[in-house]
Amino acid sequence: MNNGEKQVLVLAGEKNMVFLDKAKNLKTDFIKEETYPESIIEVKKNEKYFQGWKIEKKEDIEKLNQKSFAKGDSIILDFGTHQVGYLNLSIKTAGSPPDAPLRFKLTFGEMPCEIGEDFADYDGWLSSSWLQEEIKTIDVLPTEITLPRRYAFRYLQLEVIDTSSKYEVVFDKISCTSVTTADQNKVKKLPEAVSENLKEIDKVANRTLKNCMQSVFEDGPKRDRRLWLGDLRLQALANYHTFENYDLVKRCLYLFAALPLENGEVAANLFMEPEPQPDDTMLYDYSLFFAVTLYDYYLYSNDLKTLEELWPTAKRQIELGLERLNNNYLVEDSKNWWAFIDWTEGLNKQASAQAILIYSLKRGVKIAEELNELELADYYRKKIKLTSQAAHKYLWDENKKIFISGKEKQTSWASQIWMVLAGILDKKESNNLLNRIMNYSEALKITTPYMYHHLVEAFIKSDNKEKGLEILNYYWGAMIDDGADCFWELYDPEDKSFSPYGSNLINSYCHAWSCTPSYFIRKYYPDYEF
């Protein structure tokens, strides 16, 4: 998906009601927990801190119900860690009986910037309605209220817009009813041999995944709140090694299969309310990942029936992927297609898409063999051979010894990472290629935890677990050093205010595709001291 490109409207296809009913029956009950603010704080401008904002504790939370607030007064509360849920308020009065309504404003922030910066100055290209603020008018006091909208936050600012001159208000009790479908009791404790910094990274990764596990695997509980297929693939991997909620993965797979677009392609994402429906967005890479996610689910669950039922949907995605090949067996690069890959500005997607097609075909071979469709498996193998040969012939620069992409022969980290994951080179060559591109100054880098996941995975696939661990510790560890209590949608250590949306205020600071350190640590580094 390239910034600024206009998308062609895509129509939804016919719903599969059998699959939709199965998805509805797999809906998981919410686990609820009451959480409370831990301290009264101030948010101060300080350029030495992440995005220029510093948190300072002002008072103990026990003093909250001793304070009364008049017109123009405000307070900021810190809940101690990231919350996803519903805010509860108990409000009393001080002074004369209330002779006018209370009007007050609530501002919710995942990060200090959302409290410190004025939302009125927001100038991003995503809707400002995602900014978390609300104005309430209360006619009858005292009262207890629960806000009907679910919020994702750590920090809460309360500002009294007006009362009357005769009375003030006391926020007697404040809590959040947090909600998730992740059972924390299922997460096994890491071995003692695991270093403390990796334990901390694992803890934050688990919280990230937990807070994104709602009625489906959401991409972010603050913004979008949708089921995205690219995020689901990574969330599911982390889930298999932590919360083990197989029914939630299965539910999401059936939802995608139940709600195809007109040509049978699975949508890039689904809306859940008021009823499940597909977004009119197609992404070449995300559609192919349906087969990959289905295969991963089968490997961990051994659920043959689901594999059999959803295989036709997965096959259709591979068919559509193959249809995009030109006469040279290259994924056709043009302005009328979309692939995500990463948020790197100006990234050409052709080489990455070629590799993802090969990567998905190889999973298709494994599923076809498992289901005894041997002719289809052979057909896929032939396509793998032809597309791999095309990658070597047309996308390999022998002088630079780097894969190139598009008519401009662009070099990027993403292209090399995906070629390694697709198995185009042997392990030694793959490791050399990854190290080469990371030291090549002209190459486009990567900007999201999503692609850093694939970089770590590529080094592991290249038999260089140490380098993968070094990157994991550096990148996700740096987020923690910058104040992360959940891992973020975007993080560029060289540009900490980076946002593809025009404003860091709209970034998601608890995001699905950032949760995979738990997968890596628990699968590949359970006894590793770093």
C-alpha positions in Angstrom: 0.0 0.0 0.0 1.6 3.2 -1.1 0.8 6.5 0.6 -1.4 8.8 -1.5 -2.7 6.0 -3.9 -6.4 6.0 -4.5 -8.1 2.7 -4.1 -10.6 1.1 -6.5 -13.9 0.2 -4.9 -14.2 -3.6 -4.4 -17.5 -5.3 -3.8 -18.2 -7.9 -1.2 -19.0 -11.4 -2.4 -21.6 -13.9 -1.2 -21.5 -14.7 2.5 -20.9 -18.3 3.6 -23.5 -18.6 6.3 -22.2 -22.0 7.5 -18.8 -20.5 8.1 -20.3 -17.4 9.7 -22.3 -19.4 12.1 -19.2 -21.4 13.1 -17.4 -18.2 13.7 -20.2 -16.9 15.9 -20.3 -20.1 17.9 -16.6 -19.8 18.6 -16.9 -16.4 20.2 -15.0 -16.4 23.5 -16.2 -14.9 26.8 -14.5 -11.8 28.0 -12.3 -11.9 31.1 -12.9 -8.8 33.2 -10.7 -7.1 35.8 -11.2 -4.0 37.8 -8.1 -1.7 37.7 -7.5 1.6 39.4 -5.3 4.7 38.9 -2.0 4.5 40.8 -0.9 8.1 41.0 -1.6 11.8 40.3 0.9 13.1 37.7 2.0 16.0 35.6 3.0 15.9 31.9 5.8 18.2 31.2 7.6 19.3 28.0 11.1 17.9 28.0 13.0 17.2 24.7 15.2 14.6 26.4 12.3 12.2 26.7 10.4 10.2 24.1 8.5 12.5 21.8 9.4 15.4 24.1 7.2 14.6 27.1 8.1 13.7 30.6 5.9 12.2 33.3 6.4 13.3 36.9 4.5 12.0 39.9 2.7 14.8 41.7 0.7 13.2 44.5 -0.4 9.8 45.8 -3.7 8.6 44.5 -5.2 8.4 48.0 -5.5 12.2 47.9 -7.9 12.1 44.9 -11.1 12.0 46.9 -9.9 14.8 49.1 -9.8 17.2 46.2 -12.7 19.2 44.8 -12.8 20.8 41.4 -14.3 24.0 40.1 -14.6 25.5 36.6 -11.2 25.3 34.9 -9.6 22.8 37.2 -8.0 19.6 35.9 -6.1 16.5 37.0 -4.1 13.8 35.3 -4.2 10.2 36.5 -1.8 7.4 35.8 -3.2 3.8 35.8 0.3 2.4 36.0 0.1 0.4 32.8 -1.9 0.2 29.6 -5.7 -0.5 30.0 -8.4 -1.6 27.5 -11.8 -1.3 28.9 -14.7 0.9 30.3 -14.2 3.8 32.6 -16.3 4.0 35.8 -16.7 7.3 37.7 -18.3 8.1 41.1 -18.9 11.8 41.3 -20.0 13.8 44.4 -20.3 17.5 45.2 -18.9 19.9 47.7 -20.5 23.2 48.7 -24.1 24.1 48.1 -26.6 21.8 46.3 -25.9 21.8 42.5 -27.9 24.4 40.7 -26.5 23.7 37.2 -25.2 20.6 35.3 -21.6 19.5 35.5 -19.8 19.6 32.2 -16.4 18.0 32.1 -13.9 16.7 29.5 -12.0 13.4 29.6 -8.9 12.8 27.6 -7.4 9.3 27.3 -3.8 8.7 26.4 -1.8 5.6 25.6 1.3 7.8 25.7 2.1 11.2 27.3 2.0 13.0 24.0 -1.8 12.4 23.9 -2.2 14.3 27.1 0.5 17.0 26.6 -0.4 18.0 23.0 -3.6 19.8 22.1 -5.9 17.6 19.9 -7.2 20.8 18.3 -3.8 21.1 16.6 -4.1 17.7 15.0 -3.4 17.7 11.3 -3.0 14.1 10.3 -4.8 12.4 7.4 -6.7 9.8 9.5 -9.9 10.9 11.1 -9.5 13.0 14.3 -12.5 11.1 15.7 -9.9 8.4 16.7 -8.4 10.8 19.1 -9.6 9.7 22.5 -11.6 12.5 24.2 -15.2 12.9 25.4 -17.3 15.6 26.9 -20.0 14.6 29.4 -22.8 16.7 30.9 -24.3 15.4 34.1 -27.6 16.8 35.3 -28.1 15.0 38.6 -25.4 14.8 41.2 -24.1 12.7 43.0 -23.9 9.9 40.4 -22.1 6.9 39.3 -21.5 6.4 35.6 -19.8 4.0 33.2 -18.8 5.4 29.8 -20.3 3.2 27.1 -17.3 3.5 24.8 -14.3 1.2 25.2 -11.0 3.1 25.6 -7.4 2.1 25.4 -5.2 4.2 27.7 -2.8 4.5 30.6 -3.3 8.2 31.3 -6.6 10.0 32.0 -7.0 13.8 32.2 -10.2 15.2 33.7 -11.0 18.8 33.1 -14.0 20.6 34.6 -15.5 22.8 31.9 -18.2 24.3 34.1 -20.3 23.7 37.2 -21.7 26.9 38.8 -20.2 29.2 41.4 -22.1 27.5 44.2 -20.6 24.0 44.1 -17.5 22.0 43.2 -17.2 18.3 42.3 -15.3 15.4 43.8 -14.2 12.4 41.7 -14.7 10.0 44.6 -13.9 6.7 42.8 -12.4 6.0 39.4 -11.7 2.6 37.9 -11.5 0.8 34.6 -13.2 -2.5 33.9 -10.6 -4.0 31.6 -11.6 -6.6 29.1 -9.8 -9.3 27.1 -10.3 -12.9 25.9 -6.7 -13.8 26.9 -6.3 -16.0 30.0 -3.2 -14.8 31.7 -3.2 -18.0 33.8 -2.3 -20.1 30.7 1.0 -18.2 30.2 3.9 -20.3 31.4 6.7 -18.7 33.4 9.9 -18.3 31.5 12.9 -20.4 32.7 15.2 -18.8 35.2 18.0 -18.9 32.6 16.3 -16.3 30.5 17.9 -12.9 31.1 16.0 -10.2 33.0 15.8 -7.9 29.9 14.3 -10.7 27.8 11.8 -11.4 30.6 10.8 -7.7 30.6 10.4 -7.7 26.8 8.3 -10.9 27.0 6.1 -9.3 29.7 5.4 -6.3 27.6 4.8 -8.4 24.5 2.3 -10.5 26.4 0.4 -7.4 27.5 0.4 -6.1 24.0 -1.2 -9.4 22.7 -3.6 -9.6 25.6 -4.9 -6.1 25.1 -5.5 -6.8 21.4 -7.4 -10.0 22.1 -11.0 -8.9 22.1 -13.9 -10.6 20.3 -11.3 -11.1 17.5 -7.6 -10.5 17.3 -7.8 -6.7 16.9 -4.9 -4.8 15.2 -5.1 -2.1 17.8 -7.6 -1.4 20.7 -7.3 2.4 20.3 -7.5 2.8 16.5 -9.1 0.7 13.7 -10.2 -2.1 16.2 -10.4 -4.4 13.2 -9.4 -7.9 12.3 -6.5 -7.5 9.9 -5.1 -10.7 8.2 -1.4 -9.6 8.4 -1.7 -8.9 12.1 -3.6 -12.1 12.7 -0.8 -14.2 11.3 1.7 -12.8 13.8 -0.7 -12.7 16.7 -1.6 -16.3 16.2 2.1 -17.3 16.4 2.5 -15.5 19.7 -0.8 -16.8 21.0 0.3 -20.5 20.4 3.2 -19.9 22.8 1.4 -17.9 25.4 -2.4 -17.8 25.9 -3.2 -20.8 23.7 -6.6 -19.5 22.7 -7.0 -21.7 19.6 -10.7 -21.0 19.3 -10.0 -17.3 18.8 -7.6 -18.1 15.9 -10.1 -20.5 14.4 -13.0 -17.9 14.7 -10.9 -15.4 12.8 -10.1 -17.8 10.0 -13.7 -18.7 9.6 -14.7 -15.1 9.6 -12.3 -14.3 6.7 -13.5 -17.4 4.8 -17.2 -16.5 5.4 -16.9 -12.9 4.1 -15.0 -13.0 0.7 -14.8 -10.2 -1.8 -16.5 -10.5 -5.2 -13.7 -12.5 -6.8 -13.3 -14.8 -3.9 -10.3 -13.0 -2.5 -10.3 -12.6 1.3 -10.4 -9.0 2.4 -7.4 -7.4 4.0 -9.5 -6.7 7.1 -13.0 -7.2 8.6 -15.3 -5.0 10.6 -17.0 -6.6 13.5 -19.8 -4.2 14.3 -22.8 -4.0 14.0 -22.3 -7.3 12.1 -19.2 -8.8 10.6 -18.5 -7.5 7.2 -15.4 -7.1 4.9 -13.7 -3.9 4.2 -13.3 -3.0 0.5 -9.5 -3.4 0.8 -7.5 -6.0 -1.0 -3.8 -6.4 -0.2 -1.8 -8.9 -2.3 0.4 -10.0 0.5 -2.3 -10.2 3.1 -4.6 -12.4 1.0 -1.7 -14.9 0.4 -1.2 -15.0 4.2 -4.5 -16.7 4.6 -2.9 -20.0 3.5 0.1 -19.4 5.7 -2.0 -18.7 8.8 -4.2 -21.7 8.1 -1.2 -24.0 7.9 0.3 -22.5 11.1 -3.0 -23.1 12.9 -3.0 -26.8 11.7 0.6 -27.3 12.8 -0.2 -26.2 16.4 -3.8 -27.4 16.7 -3.8 -30.6 14.6 -7.3 -29.6 13.6 -7.7 -31.5 10.4 -11.4 -30.7 9.9 -10.8 -27.0 9.9 -7.9 -27.4 7.5 -10.2 -29.4 5.1 -13.0 -26.9 5.3 -10.9 -23.8 4.8 -8.5 -25.2 2.2 -10.7 -24.1 -0.7 -10.5 -20.5 0.5 -6.8 -20.8 0.9 -6.4 -22.3 -2.6 -8.3 -19.5 -4.1 -5.9 -17.0 -2.6 -3.0 -18.8 -4.2 -4.8 -18.9 -7.5 -5.3 -15.2 -7.4 -1.7 -14.7 -6.4 -0.5 -16.7 -9.4 -2.8 -14.8 -11.8 -0.7 -11.7 -11.2 2.4 -13.3 -12.7 3.5 -11.9 -16.1 5.1 -13.9 -18.9 8.4 -13.9 -17.1 6.8 -15.4 -14.0 7.3 -12.1 -12.1 4.6 -10.5 -10.0 3.5 -7.6 -12.3 4.4 -4.3 -10.9 1.9 -1.5 -11.7 -0.2 1.2 -10.2 -3.4 -0.8 -10.0 -2.4 -3.2 -7.3 -1.8 -3.0 -3.6 0.6 -4.8 -1.2 1.4 -3.6 2.3 4.9 -5.0 3.1 5.9 -2.1 5.3 5.2 1.6 5.9 8.6 2.7 4.5 8.1 5.7 2.3 8.6 5.0 -1.4 9.1 1.3 -0.9 8.7 -0.7 -4.1 6.8 -3.9 -3.4 7.5 -6.2 -6.4 10.4 -8.2 -5.0 8.8 -8.7 -1.6 5.5 -9.7 -3.2 7.4 -12.2 -5.5 9.0 -13.7 -2.4 5.7 -13.8 -0.4 4.1 -15.7 -3.3 6.8 -18.3 -3.2 6.6 -18.4 0.6 2.9 -19.0 0.4 3.2 -21.6 -2.4 5.5 -23.6 -0.2 2.9 -23.7 2.6 0.3 -24.6 -0.1 2.5 -27.6 -1.0 2.5 -28.8 2.6 -1.3 -28.5 2.9 -2.0 -30.2 -0.4 0.2 -33.1 0.7 -1.5 -33.3 4.0 -4.9 -33.5 2.3 -3.5 -36.0 -0.3 -3.9 -33.6 -3.2 -0.7 -34.7 -4.8 -1.2 -33.4 -8.3 -1.9 -30.0 -6.9 1.2 -30.2 -4.7 3.3 -31.0 -7.9 1.6 -28.1 -9.7 2.6 -25.7 -6.9 6.2 -27.1 -6.9 6.5 -26.3 -10.6 5.3 -22.7 -9.9 7.8 -22.4 -7.1 10.6 -23.4 -9.4 9.5 -21.0 -12.1 9.0 -18.0 -9.8 12.3 -18.7 -8.0 14.2 -18.9 -11.3 12.5 -15.6 -12.3 13.6 -14.0 -9.0 17.2 -15.0 -9.7 17.1 -14.0 -13.3 15.3 -10.6 -13.1 15.6 -9.4 -9.5 19.2 -10.3 -8.6 21.9 -7.7 -9.1 25.1 -9.6 -9.6 27.3 -6.6 -9.1 25.8 -5.5 -5.8 24.8 -9.1 -4.9 21.4 -7.8 -3.7 17.9 -8.3 -4.9 16.4 -5.3 -6.6 12.7 -4.3 -7.1 10.6 -2.5 -9.7 11.6 -0.6 -12.8 13.8 1.7 -10.7 15.8 -1.3 -9.5 15.3 -0.3 -5.9 17.3 -1.8 -3.1 15.6 -2.3 0.3 15.8 -4.3 3.4 12.3 -5.6 2.9 13.2 -7.2 -0.5 16.1 -9.1 1.0 14.3 -10.2 4.1 11.4 -11.7 2.2 13.7 -13.4 -0.3 15.5 -15.1 2.6 12.2 -16.1 4.2 11.1 -17.6 0.8 14.2 -19.7 0.8 15.6 -18.3 -2.5 19.2 -18.7 -1.2 20.9 -21.2 1.0 21.4 -20.4 4.7 25.0 -19.2 4.4 24.1 -16.9 1.4 21.0 -15.7 3.2 23.0 -14.7 6.3 25.6 -12.9 4.1 22.8 -11.1 2.2 21.1 -9.8 5.4 24.3 -8.5 6.8 25.2 -6.9 3.4 21.9 -5.0 3.1 22.1 -3.8 6.7 25.4 -2.2 5.8 24.4 -0.8 2.4 23.8 2.9 2.9 21.7 3.4 -0.2 19.1 0.8 0.8 15.7 1.7 2.1 15.3 0.6 5.7 12.3 -0.7 7.6 10.1 1.3 9.9 7.7 -1.1 11.7 7.8 -3.9 14.3 6.0 -5.9 11.7 9.1 -5.9 9.4 11.5 -6.1 12.3 9.7 -9.4 13.2 10.5 -10.7 9.7 14.1 -9.5 10.0 14.6 -11.5 13.2 12.8 -14.5 11.6 15.1 -14.2 8.6 18.2 -14.3 10.7 16.9 -17.3 12.6 16.1 -19.1 9.2 19.7 -18.3 8.2 21.1 -20.1 11.2 22.2 -16.9 12.9 20.0 -16.9 16.1 22.5 -14.7 17.8 22.0 -11.8 15.4 18.3 -12.3 15.5 18.4 -12.0 19.3 20.6 -9.0 19.1 18.0 -7.2 16.9 15.1 -8.3 19.1 16.8 -7.0 22.2 17.9 -3.8 20.5 14.6 -2.8 18.8 12.0 -3.9 21.3 14.3 -3.2 24.2 14.7 0.4 22.9 10.9 0.8 23.0 10.9 -0.2 26.6 13.7 2.3 27.3 11.5 5.0 25.7 8.6 4.2 28.0 6.6 1.4 26.3 4.3 -0.7 28.5 2.8 -2.2 25.3 4.7 -2.4 22.0 3.8 0.1 19.4 2.6 0.1 15.8 5.5 2.2 14.6 9.0 2.8 16.0 11.9 4.3 14.2 14.9 4.7 16.6 16.2 7.4 14.3 13.0 9.4 14.1 10.9 8.9 17.2 8.0 11.1 16.1 7.6 9.1 12.8 4.1 8.6 11.7 2.8 7.5 8.2 -0.5 9.3 9.1 0.9 12.8 9.5 0.8 12.9 13.4 2.2 10.8 16.2 -1.0 11.5 18.1 -2.9 9.0 15.9 -0.3 6.2 16.1 -1.4 3.1 17.9 0.7 2.5 21.0 -0.6 -1.1 21.6 -0.5 -2.9 18.3 -1.0 -6.5 17.3 2.0 -6.9 15.0 4.4 -5.8 17.7 3.7 -8.7 20.1 6.0 -11.4 18.6 9.0 -11.2 20.9 7.1 -13.7 23.1 6.9 -16.0 20.1 10.7 -15.7 19.5 11.7 -15.9 23.1 9.6 -18.9 24.0 10.2 -20.8 20.8 13.9 -20.1 20.0 15.5 -18.7 23.1 13.9 -20.4 26.2 17.3 -21.1 27.8 19.3 -18.2 26.4 21.2 -15.8 28.5 21.9 -12.5 26.7 
